[in-house]
Amino acid sequence: MKKIVIIGGGIAGLSAGCYAKMNDFDAHIYEMHNLPGGLCTSWKRRGYTFDICIQWLMGTSPDSPYHKIWQELESLKNKYVYYNEKPWKVFLKGQVIDFYNDPDRLASSLKEIAPEDSKIIDELSECVKKFYQINQISLTKPNEFLTLFDMIKMMKEFIPLMKFVKKYSKISIDKFTDLITNPNLKRAFKYMKLSTSIEDFIAIPFILSTRKSGFPKGGSLPFAKSIEQRLVQLGGEIHYGKKIKKVLVVNNKATGILLEDGSEIEADIVISAADGYHTIFQLLDGQYMSKKIKHIYNTELLAPSLLQVSIGINSELSSEKGFVEYLYELENPIVIEGKNKKCLLIRNYSFDPSFAPQGKSTLTVTFPSDYSYWEKIYSDKEKYHQEKNNVEKGVLFALEKVIPEIRGKIEVVDVATPVTLNRYTNNWNGAITGFARPYFLNIPRTLPKLKKFYMTGQWIGNTGLADAAKSGRDCLEVICKKEKKEFITTKL
Ligand SMILES: Cc1cc2nc3c(=O)[nH]c(=O)nc-3n(C[C@H](O)[C@H](O)[C@H](O)COP(=O)(O)OP(=O)(O)OC[C@H]3O[C@@H](n4cnc5c(N)ncnc54)[C@H](O)[C@@H]3O)c2cc1C
C-alpha cells in the first residue's frame, strides 16, 4: 500500500485524507495545531463558543453540486442545518432594511423602501439570479480531466454568465452605491462592504445567492470534527502538534517531510494542504516555481484578514432563526486600526443553543482587517495588548449603545487579530480565503519538475469550505489516474 503524507488538517487536508483512504492509500495527516479544521474553527471560553468561520456552507441542500461531497465525507450526517431567508439585516438610524436571498422578494422589498431606485434594484436582483445559475453548474471533475466535450458543455453554460461576471467584477461597491439615490439604501450598501470583505460589487449578489446555503448546528469545529471522524473510521491517521519544516526531496522527487522536532517521515506521495506561500517559498525554499506562479504570488491581491471581538453575555438575546449578519449604523463612529468605523457587523448565535450555556448568548463583532497593521506592533507585546484593549473598549462602548440590554451582563470578551489567525493556521498575511479574486487564476496543482508532490486547498484557487473539500477530492482523483488506479469515492 502506497503511503501519502498530507501537510495540514484543514478541510482540504481532511478531505484529501478521506479520499486517499477510500482509494486504499495509507493516509497520514500532519497538523501543527492540536485540532482539525484549520480556518474552519471555534474556541471555548467559560462555556461560550466563539466561532470564526462558517456563516454559509455551500452544499447543505441536496440540489447543490457540492452536496454529494459532503455526503461522501459524512460531514452533515445527523446534523441539523439552519436556514434563513434574510441573510442581512441593516439597522439604520430610523429604518431597518432586510436583504432577502430570494431575488424576487429582494427586489419587491427594496422597491417598497426605494421606489426611485427600481432600475438598480432590478439589476441587483438579476445579478443574484445569475449567481444562482453559476452555483448550480456541476463541477464534478478536476480541471485536468476536462475533455473537449466537457469544455464545450461548460462554455455553453458559462458564456452568458461570464459576460455578466466580467461586467460586474469591474464595478466597486462604492461605484454601484453611487448609482443609488435613496439615502438609506445607499448607506445600507456602504455598510454591507463590511461583511463582504471584498471591495467588488459582485461580492454582494454572490453572498446573497450563497446564503441560501445553510449553517450546520454547532458551527465550524464540530463540522470539521465530523470529517476527522470519517477519516479515522476509514483508517486514516491525523498527527497533531506536528509542524512541518521542509518537504524532503531527492532527485526532484518528494520523498517525505521533515518535522520541526527534527524527525523525518518517509512517503511515496506528499500533498501540501497548507498555505500556498508557506509551501512554495518555505517548505520547498522557492526551488520549484514557474513564471506564472511567481507572478501570481508577486501581484495578486489577497483576501483581507479579520479582526474579531467575541463576547459572552449573561442574558438570553433574541435572534432571527438561522444565521443573519446584523449591521448597526452607529451614532458616533469608533476608531479601529486608526480609522473611523460608522457601523458594527454583529453575529448573534442565539439561534443555535450549543453556542452558549442556557440563558446566555454569544455575539461576535468583526471587521475586515489589515495584517500589516497588527504585524508591526506584535513584536512589542505591551503595545499589541494595549491596542487589543482599545479595540475591546471601543467595540463594547458601541455595542452597548445599539443593544442596550447587554449593559452590565458581559461576562467574557476575546479579541482575535490577523496575527492570531496567521499564528493558528499559517495563512499568509492572515488572508481569510487566499487570493481575493481566484476565479480565473487557474493555479496548477503540481509544481514544475517536482514529482510525487501535489498541492490542494484554498491557495490553488478554490476558496470556501466546499471548494476546499472538492480540491482534496480532485487531488486524489488526479493521483489515482497517475497511479493507474480506479478512483473510488465511497467506502463504508
Ligand atoms: C473569518 C472567516 C470566515 C469564513 N467564512 C466562510 C463561510 O461562511 N463559508 C465558507 O465556505 N468558507 C468560509 N471561509 C473560508 C474557509 O474557511 C476556507 O476557505 C477553508 O477553510 C480553507 O481550507 P483549507 O483546508 O484550504 O485551508 P486551512 O483551513 O488554512 O488549512 C490549512 C491547515 O494547514 C495547517 N498547516 C499550515 N502549515 C503547516 C505546517 N508547516 N505544518 C503542519 N500543519 C500546517 C494549518 O494549521 C491548517 O490547519 C471563511 C474563512 C474565514 C477565516
The ligand as a MOL file (V3000), in Angstrom:
LIG
                    3D

  0  0  0     0  0            999 V3000
M  V30 BEGIN CTAB
M  V30 COUNTS 53 58 0 0 0
M  V30 BEGIN ATOM
M  V30 1 C -13.4050 34.5630 9.0680 0
M  V30 2 C -13.6610 33.5280 8.0250 0
M  V30 3 C -14.9530 33.3060 7.5870 0
M  V30 4 C -15.1850 32.3460 6.5980 0
M  V30 5 N -16.4770 32.0700 6.2340 0
M  V30 6 C -16.7220 31.0820 5.3690 0
M  V30 7 C -18.0530 30.6850 5.0940 0
M  V30 8 O -19.0060 31.1910 5.6620 0
M  V30 9 N -18.2360 29.6990 4.1690 0
M  V30 10 C -17.2140 29.0910 3.5240 0
M  V30 11 O -17.4540 28.1950 2.7130 0
M  V30 12 N -15.9300 29.4350 3.7780 0
M  V30 13 C -15.6660 30.4140 4.6920 0
M  V30 14 N -14.3790 30.7610 4.9750 0
M  V30 15 C -13.2970 30.2050 4.1630 0
M  V30 16 C -12.9060 28.7990 4.5740 0
M  V30 17 O -12.7640 28.7390 5.9630 0
M  V30 18 C -11.5970 28.4370 3.9100 0
M  V30 19 O -11.6480 28.6960 2.5200 0
M  V30 20 C -11.2540 26.9450 4.1030 0
M  V30 21 O -11.4210 26.5870 5.4530 0
M  V30 22 C -9.8330 26.6800 3.6420 0
M  V30 23 O -9.4810 25.3590 3.9540 0
M  V30 24 P -8.0330 24.7950 3.6340 0
M  V30 25 O -8.0080 23.4150 4.1280 0
M  V30 26 O -7.7170 25.0510 2.2010 0
M  V30 27 O -7.0030 25.7150 4.4480 0
M  V30 28 P -6.7330 25.9300 6.0100 0
M  V30 29 O -8.0000 25.9400 6.7520 0
M  V30 30 O -5.8670 27.1370 6.1010 0
M  V30 31 O -5.9140 24.6460 6.4570 0
M  V30 32 C -4.5190 24.5660 6.3780 0
M  V30 33 C -4.0330 23.7200 7.5440 0
M  V30 34 O -2.6430 23.5070 7.3970 0
M  V30 35 C -2.0290 23.6100 8.6640 0
M  V30 36 N -0.6110 23.9460 8.4470 0
M  V30 37 C -0.1170 25.0370 7.8210 0
M  V30 38 N 1.2250 24.9910 7.7780 0
M  V30 39 C 1.5980 23.8420 8.4080 0
M  V30 40 C 2.8490 23.2300 8.6970 0
M  V30 41 N 4.0160 23.7820 8.3340 0
M  V30 42 N 2.8480 22.0480 9.3800 0
M  V30 43 C 1.6810 21.4420 9.7570 0
M  V30 44 N 0.4730 21.9880 9.5130 0
M  V30 45 C 0.4260 23.1650 8.8320 0
M  V30 46 C -2.8130 24.7070 9.3580 0
M  V30 47 O -2.6630 24.6590 10.7540 0
M  V30 48 C -4.2280 24.3970 8.9000 0
M  V30 49 O -4.8620 23.5060 9.7630 0
M  V30 50 C -14.1060 31.6630 6.0000 0
M  V30 51 C -12.8230 31.8630 6.4620 0
M  V30 52 C -12.5980 32.7660 7.4960 0
M  V30 53 C -11.2240 32.9130 8.0680 0
M  V30 END ATOM
M  V30 BEGIN BOND
M  V30 1 1 1 2
M  V30 2 1 2 3
M  V30 3 2 2 52
M  V30 4 2 3 4
M  V30 5 1 4 5
M  V30 6 1 4 50
M  V30 7 2 5 6
M  V30 8 1 6 7
M  V30 9 1 6 13
M  V30 10 2 7 8
M  V30 11 1 7 9
M  V30 12 1 9 10
M  V30 13 2 10 11
M  V30 14 1 10 12
M  V30 15 2 12 13
M  V30 16 1 13 14
M  V30 17 1 14 15
M  V30 18 1 14 50
M  V30 19 1 15 16
M  V30 20 1 16 17
M  V30 21 1 16 18
M  V30 22 1 18 19
M  V30 23 1 18 20
M  V30 24 1 20 21
M  V30 25 1 20 22
M  V30 26 1 22 23
M  V30 27 1 23 24
M  V30 28 2 24 25
M  V30 29 1 24 26
M  V30 30 1 24 27
M  V30 31 1 27 28
M  V30 32 2 28 29
M  V30 33 1 28 30
M  V30 34 1 28 31
M  V30 35 1 31 32
M  V30 36 1 32 33
M  V30 37 1 33 34
M  V30 38 1 33 48
M  V30 39 1 34 35
M  V30 40 1 35 36
M  V30 41 1 35 46
M  V30 42 1 36 37
M  V30 43 1 36 45
M  V30 44 2 37 38
M  V30 45 1 38 39
M  V30 46 1 39 40
M  V30 47 2 39 45
M  V30 48 1 40 41
M  V30 49 2 40 42
M  V30 50 1 42 43
M  V30 51 2 43 44
M  V30 52 1 44 45
M  V30 53 1 46 47
M  V30 54 1 46 48
M  V30 55 1 48 49
M  V30 56 2 50 51
M  V30 57 1 51 52
M  V30 58 1 52 53
M  V30 END BOND
M  V30 END CTAB
M  END
